Amino acid sequence: MNKKEPKLIHAIIFDCIGLLSYIIPSFAEYTDIIWAPLSAYFFYKMFGGRLGTFGATLSFIEEALPFTDFIPTFTIGWVIQYIKKRKAN
């Protein structure tokens, strides 16, 4: 993996940020209003291309919908990218 490719630790950190909204019950959905577009932006920046576009859309929807923050969108994106790279080699 080269320096420009996203690292698994970054994906896990972004997924944990999405989970932080569950620390304060009833406040979660308000923080998601801010985190949903940021999550989509960061996902696209991390992965780019078709995976980034598709994943950013899913990430936004996942964060915007109530009670779906537990889905590890960034980590799933990393796994998909990792599998694609391994198949290409």
Disulfide bonds with the S-S distance in Angstrom:
none
